[in-house]
Amino acid sequence: IVEETIATVDHFLGLLAISRGRSSTRTHKEKHFSKFVQRILQTAEVSNTDILVTLIYLRRARAHLSVDTEEWALHRVFLGALLLAHKYTNDSTLRNI
C-alpha cells in the first residue's frame, strides 16, 4: 500500500517513482508515511479485503486524481482510498419495507 500510494502521488506531482536517487528528506517522509500506514492498518483492524480494494482504488485514481500540494498528499490519498474501500466492502442497504 505504501509503495502504491507513493507511486500514485508521484505520478500527479510529476515525479519519477522509479527513480531511486531520492533525497534524504523524501526518504524520511516515506519512512514516516510507512509508519503511519502501519499504525492505521493495525489500530483500525483493516481487513485484507479492504486493503486489496484500497490498492485497486489507488491504481485507478492515477488517471483522474489531482494533487495540488505535496504537503500531506500521501496521507490524504491513502486515507481517501481506504475510506472508499471500506465503504464499498461494508456498505449495507436499508430497505423501506
C-alpha positions in Angstrom: 0.0 0.0 0.0 2.8 2.4 0.9 4.6 2.0 -2.5 1.3 2.2 -4.5 0.3 5.4 -2.7 3.8 6.9 -3.2 3.7 6.0 -6.9 0.2 7.5 -7.3 1.1 10.8 -5.6 4.4 10.9 -7.5 2.5 10.5 -10.8 0.4 13.6 -10.1 3.3 15.7 -8.8 5.3 14.9 -12.0 8.0 13.0 -10.2 9.5 9.7 -11.2 8.6 7.0 -8.7 11.1 4.6 -10.3 14.0 6.9 -9.5 16.0 5.6 -6.6 18.1 8.7 -6.3 15.7 10.2 -3.7 16.8 12.9 -1.3 17.1 12.2 2.4 14.1 14.4 3.1 12.0 12.3 0.7 13.2 9.1 2.3 12.4 10.5 5.7 8.8 11.4 4.6 8.4 7.9 3.1 9.5 6.2 6.4 7.1 8.4 8.4 4.3 7.6 6.0 5.1 3.9 6.2 4.8 4.0 10.0 1.5 6.0 9.6 0.0 3.4 7.3 1.1 0.5 9.6 -0.4 2.3 12.6 -3.7 2.9 10.8 -4.0 -0.6 9.5 -3.3 -2.2 12.9 -5.3 0.2 15.0 -8.4 0.1 12.7 -8.0 -3.7 12.2 -8.4 -3.2 8.4 -9.5 -6.4 6.7 -7.5 -7.9 3.8 -10.4 -7.2 1.5 -10.3 -3.5 2.4 -6.5 -3.5 1.7 -6.9 -5.1 -1.7 -9.8 -2.7 -2.7 -7.6 0.2 -1.5 -4.8 -0.9 -3.8 -7.3 -1.1 -6.7 -8.6 2.4 -6.0 -5.1 3.8 -5.8 -4.2 2.2 -9.2 -7.4 3.5 -10.8 -7.0 7.0 -9.3 -3.9 7.7 -11.3 -5.9 8.7 -14.4 -8.3 11.0 -12.5 -6.8 12.4 -9.3 -5.4 15.9 -9.0 -2.9 16.7 -6.2 -2.4 20.4 -5.6 0.2 20.3 -2.9 2.8 17.8 -1.7 2.0 18.6 1.9 0.2 15.6 3.5 -0.6 14.4 -0.1 0.4 10.8 0.7 -1.8 10.7 3.8 -4.8 12.2 2.1 -4.7 10.0 -0.9 -4.2 6.8 1.2 -7.0 7.7 3.7 -9.3 8.6 0.8 -8.8 5.3 -0.9 -9.0 3.4 2.4 -12.3 5.1 3.4 -13.8 4.4 -0.1 -12.7 0.8 0.0 -14.2 0.3 3.5 -17.4 2.0 2.5 -17.7 -0.2 -0.7 -16.9 -3.5 1.0 -19.0 -2.9 4.2 -22.0 -1.0 2.9 -25.4 -2.3 3.7 -28.6 -1.1 2.1 -31.6 -0.4 4.4 -34.9 -1.2 2.7 -38.2 0.5 3.5 -40.5 -2.4 3.9 
